[in-house]
């Protein structure tokens, strides 16, 4: 691992019509880091993630991945860049007409020329990495529980051996035990594979379990720090988030 910055956001402004969502967001993510993006509803957490992924064009500012500026790349350069990260969208975002294995093979078909046999073997391996039984490969999303769908989506996100893993509300909708198991899985994969992880979440448990630092979206900008640093921040929303009902401040030994 190095301290290399592999995601750099500078002066990001995101607008939809007359509504400004972000105005001057600066964020750096270093290799091997686990960063969470948190904030109140409407602060644009998922919009920020989609901007990083190139799905929402910024009104102003720059977004660089691996030193490459989004919006200034050729189609071939974009293809190369997209192979270096995987994405788990909310609820897995699986194709309902495809089996789990076929869903995992989608990025392999899009970005490689591997044989069907090899793609099938890779899909089975990724499904196992995501903690699903082998017989899940032949199942359709409608046959899976919510937690299993998230794991299937994670298997697809890992299909191309990415360097960065983006997660959008990975534990939303899971019971506490299922959420803790998913956090542990992400933590184990991050350590084993040396992944850099950027996750949008509202779950304090996830922050304490696996995150190195947190970017809090408030007042259309980002305040970044460790959990301890942010727990001491006196901004009303940040203080309420880390010290309000359901927080793990006491358990983490952080005084209010």
Secondary structure as a PSIPRED ss2 file (coil, helix, strand):
# PSIPRED VFORMAT (PSIPRED V4.0)

   1 X C   1.000  0.000  0.000
   2 X C   1.000  0.000  0.000
   3 X C   1.000  0.000  0.000
   4 X C   1.000  0.000  0.000
   5 X E   0.000  0.000  1.000
   6 X E   0.000  0.000  1.000
   7 X E   0.000  0.000  1.000
   8 X E   0.000  0.000  1.000
   9 X E   0.000  0.000  1.000
  10 X E   0.000  0.000  1.000
  11 X E   0.000  0.000  1.000
  12 X E   0.000  0.000  1.000
  13 X E   0.000  0.000  1.000
  14 X E   0.000  0.000  1.000
  15 X E   0.000  0.000  1.000
  16 X E   0.000  0.000  1.000
  17 X C   1.000  0.000  0.000
  18 X C   1.000  0.000  0.000
  19 X E   0.000  0.000  1.000
  20 X E   0.000  0.000  1.000
  21 X E   0.000  0.000  1.000
  22 X E   0.000  0.000  1.000
  23 X E   0.000  0.000  1.000
  24 X E   0.000  0.000  1.000
  25 X E   0.000  0.000  1.000
  26 X E   0.000  0.000  1.000
  27 X E   0.000  0.000  1.000
  28 X E   0.000  0.000  1.000
  29 X E   0.000  0.000  1.000
  30 X E   0.000  0.000  1.000
  31 X C   1.000  0.000  0.000
  32 X C   1.000  0.000  0.000
  33 X C   1.000  0.000  0.000
  34 X E   0.000  0.000  1.000
  35 X E   0.000  0.000  1.000
  36 X E   0.000  0.000  1.000
  37 X E   0.000  0.000  1.000
  38 X E   0.000  0.000  1.000
  39 X E   0.000  0.000  1.000
  40 X C   1.000  0.000  0.000
  41 X C   1.000  0.000  0.000
  42 X C   1.000  0.000  0.000
  43 X C   1.000  0.000  0.000
  44 X C   1.000  0.000  0.000
  45 X H   0.000  1.000  0.000
  46 X H   0.000  1.000  0.000
  47 X H   0.000  1.000  0.000
  48 X H   0.000  1.000  0.000
  49 X H   0.000  1.000  0.000
  50 X H   0.000  1.000  0.000
  51 X H   0.000  1.000  0.000
  52 X H   0.000  1.000  0.000
  53 X C   1.000  0.000  0.000
  54 X C   1.000  0.000  0.000
  55 X C   1.000  0.000  0.000
  56 X C   1.000  0.000  0.000
  57 X C   1.000  0.000  0.000
  58 X C   1.000  0.000  0.000
  59 X C   1.000  0.000  0.000
  60 X E   0.000  0.000  1.000
  61 X E   0.000  0.000  1.000
  62 X E   0.000  0.000  1.000
  63 X E   0.000  0.000  1.000
  64 X E   0.000  0.000  1.000
  65 X E   0.000  0.000  1.000
  66 X C   1.000  0.000  0.000
  67 X C   1.000  0.000  0.000
  68 X E   0.000  0.000  1.000
  69 X E   0.000  0.000  1.000
  70 X C   1.000  0.000  0.000
  71 X C   1.000  0.000  0.000
  72 X C   1.000  0.000  0.000
  73 X C   1.000  0.000  0.000
  74 X C   1.000  0.000  0.000
  75 X H   0.000  1.000  0.000
  76 X H   0.000  1.000  0.000
  77 X H   0.000  1.000  0.000
  78 X H   0.000  1.000  0.000
  79 X H   0.000  1.000  0.000
  80 X H   0.000  1.000  0.000
  81 X H   0.000  1.000  0.000
  82 X H   0.000  1.000  0.000
  83 X C   1.000  0.000  0.000
  84 X C   1.000  0.000  0.000
  85 X E   0.000  0.000  1.000
  86 X E   0.000  0.000  1.000
  87 X E   0.000  0.000  1.000
  88 X E   0.000  0.000  1.000
  89 X C   1.000  0.000  0.000
  90 X H   0.000  1.000  0.000
  91 X H   0.000  1.000  0.000
  92 X H   0.000  1.000  0.000
  93 X C   1.000  0.000  0.000
  94 X C   1.000  0.000  0.000
  95 X C   1.000  0.000  0.000
  96 X C   1.000  0.000  0.000
  97 X C   1.000  0.000  0.000
  98 X C   1.000  0.000  0.000
  99 X E   0.000  0.000  1.000
 100 X H   0.000  1.000  0.000
 101 X H   0.000  1.000  0.000
 102 X H   0.000  1.000  0.000
 103 X H   0.000  1.000  0.000
 104 X H   0.000  1.000  0.000
 105 X H   0.000  1.000  0.000
 106 X H   0.000  1.000  0.000
 107 X H   0.000  1.000  0.000
 108 X H   0.000  1.000  0.000
 109 X H   0.000  1.000  0.000
 110 X H   0.000  1.000  0.000
 111 X H   0.000  1.000  0.000
 112 X C   1.000  0.000  0.000
 113 X C   1.000  0.000  0.000
 114 X C   1.000  0.000  0.000
 115 X C   1.000  0.000  0.000
 116 X H   0.000  1.000  0.000
 117 X H   0.000  1.000  0.000
 118 X H   0.000  1.000  0.000
 119 X H   0.000  1.000  0.000
 120 X H   0.000  1.000  0.000
 121 X H   0.000  1.000  0.000
 122 X H   0.000  1.000  0.000
 123 X H   0.000  1.000  0.000
 124 X H   0.000  1.000  0.000
 125 X H   0.000  1.000  0.000
 126 X H   0.000  1.000  0.000
 127 X H   0.000  1.000  0.000
 128 X H   0.000  1.000  0.000
 129 X H   0.000  1.000  0.000
 130 X C   1.000  0.000  0.000
 131 X C   1.000  0.000  0.000
 132 X C   1.000  0.000  0.000
 133 X C   1.000  0.000  0.000
 134 X H   0.000  1.000  0.000
 135 X H   0.000  1.000  0.000
 136 X H   0.000  1.000  0.000
 137 X H   0.000  1.000  0.000
 138 X H   0.000  1.000  0.000
 139 X C   1.000  0.000  0.000
 140 X E   0.000  0.000  1.000
 141 X H   0.000  1.000  0.000
 142 X H   0.000  1.000  0.000
 143 X H   0.000  1.000  0.000
 144 X C   1.000  0.000  0.000
 145 X C   1.000  0.000  0.000
 146 X H   0.000  1.000  0.000
 147 X H   0.000  1.000  0.000
 148 X H   0.000  1.000  0.000
 149 X H   0.000  1.000  0.000
 150 X H   0.000  1.000  0.000
 151 X H   0.000  1.000  0.000
 152 X H   0.000  1.000  0.000
 153 X H   0.000  1.000  0.000
 154 X H   0.000  1.000  0.000
 155 X H   0.000  1.000  0.000
 156 X H   0.000  1.000  0.000
 157 X H   0.000  1.000  0.000
 158 X C   1.000  0.000  0.000
 159 X C   1.000  0.000  0.000
 160 X C   1.000  0.000  0.000
 161 X C   1.000  0.000  0.000
 162 X C   1.000  0.000  0.000
 163 X C   1.000  0.000  0.000
 164 X E   0.000  0.000  1.000
 165 X E   0.000  0.000  1.000
 166 X E   0.000  0.000  1.000
 167 X E   0.000  0.000  1.000
 168 X E   0.000  0.000  1.000
 169 X C   1.000  0.000  0.000
 170 X C   1.000  0.000  0.000
 171 X C   1.000  0.000  0.000
 172 X C   1.000  0.000  0.000
 173 X C   1.000  0.000  0.000
 174 X C   1.000  0.000  0.000
 175 X C   1.000  0.000  0.000
 176 X H   0.000  1.000  0.000
 177 X H   0.000  1.000  0.000
 178 X H   0.000  1.000  0.000
 179 X H   0.000  1.000  0.000
 180 X H   0.000  1.000  0.000
 181 X H   0.000  1.000  0.000
 182 X H   0.000  1.000  0.000
 183 X H   0.000  1.000  0.000
 184 X H   0.000  1.000  0.000
 185 X H   0.000  1.000  0.000
 186 X H   0.000  1.000  0.000
 187 X H   0.000  1.000  0.000
 188 X H   0.000  1.000  0.000
 189 X H   0.000  1.000  0.000
 190 X H   0.000  1.000  0.000
 191 X H   0.000  1.000  0.000
 192 X H   0.000  1.000  0.000
 193 X H   0.000  1.000  0.000
 194 X C   1.000  0.000  0.000
 195 X C   1.000  0.000  0.000
 196 X E   0.000  0.000  1.000
 197 X E   0.000  0.000  1.000
 198 X E   0.000  0.000  1.000
 199 X E   0.000  0.000  1.000
 200 X E   0.000  0.000  1.000
 201 X C   1.000  0.000  0.000
 202 X C   1.000  0.000  0.000
 203 X C   1.000  0.000  0.000
 204 X H   0.000  1.000  0.000
 205 X H   0.000  1.000  0.000
 206 X H   0.000  1.000  0.000
 207 X H   0.000  1.000  0.000
 208 X H   0.000  1.000  0.000
 209 X H   0.000  1.000  0.000
 210 X H   0.000  1.000  0.000
 211 X C   1.000  0.000  0.000
 212 X C   1.000  0.000  0.000
 213 X E   0.000  0.000  1.000
 214 X E   0.000  0.000  1.000
 215 X E   0.000  0.000  1.000
 216 X E   0.000  0.000  1.000
 217 X E   0.000  0.000  1.000
 218 X E   0.000  0.000  1.000
 219 X C   1.000  0.000  0.000
 220 X C   1.000  0.000  0.000
 221 X E   0.000  0.000  1.000
 222 X E   0.000  0.000  1.000
 223 X E   0.000  0.000  1.000
 224 X E   0.000  0.000  1.000
 225 X E   0.000  0.000  1.000
 226 X C   1.000  0.000  0.000
 227 X H   0.000  1.000  0.000
 228 X H   0.000  1.000  0.000
 229 X H   0.000  1.000  0.000
 230 X H   0.000  1.000  0.000
 231 X H   0.000  1.000  0.000
 232 X C   1.000  0.000  0.000
 233 X C   1.000  0.000  0.000
 234 X C   1.000  0.000  0.000
 235 X C   1.000  0.000  0.000
 236 X H   0.000  1.000  0.000
 237 X H   0.000  1.000  0.000
 238 X H   0.000  1.000  0.000
 239 X H   0.000  1.000  0.000
 240 X H   0.000  1.000  0.000
 241 X H   0.000  1.000  0.000
 242 X H   0.000  1.000  0.000
 243 X H   0.000  1.000  0.000
 244 X C   1.000  0.000  0.000
 245 X C   1.000  0.000  0.000
 246 X C   1.000  0.000  0.000
 247 X C   1.000  0.000  0.000
 248 X C   1.000  0.000  0.000
 249 X H   0.000  1.000  0.000
 250 X H   0.000  1.000  0.000
 251 X H   0.000  1.000  0.000
 252 X H   0.000  1.000  0.000
 253 X C   1.000  0.000  0.000
 254 X C   1.000  0.000  0.000
 255 X C   1.000  0.000  0.000
 256 X C   1.000  0.000  0.000
